[in-house]
Amino acid sequence: MNTLNAAAIRIAVAVHERGRRLAANLRDRGDRGSGVVETIIIVAGFAGLAFVVYMAVSSKVHGWINRIPGSTGP
């Protein structure tokens, strides 16, 4: 599971960095509407980061629940 978490974190960081580079390129060009594009990129980056955190936390919670005697049923 640690490998999956590490891969998900690397993907999220890569997406975030790509978004930052795209936003920087758009700022340099001075296109109209680039503020909207930057906002979408930032929101997508935070959504990816939230997903990674959710995956890491949910696996821990499921592990704790599975340790409880009788948590799997009768």
QUITA-V551699 format. One line per field, one symbol per residue. ss: DSSP state (~ for helix, > for strand, _ for the rest). phi: phi as a letter, one per 20 degrees, with the letter a starting at -180 (. if undefined). psi: psi as a letter, one per 20 degrees, with the letter a starting at -180 (. if undefined). Layout:
ss = ???
phi = ???
psi = ???
//
This chain:
ss = _~~~~~~~~~~~~~~~~~~~~~~~~~~~~____~~~~~~~~~~~~~~~~~~~~~~~~~~~~~~~~~~_______
phi = .ffffffffffffffffffffffffffffmffnffffffffffffffffffffgfffffffffffffffnfepf
psi = hhggggghgggggggggggggggghhhhhkqqjhhgggggggghghggghggggggghhgghggghippjija.
//
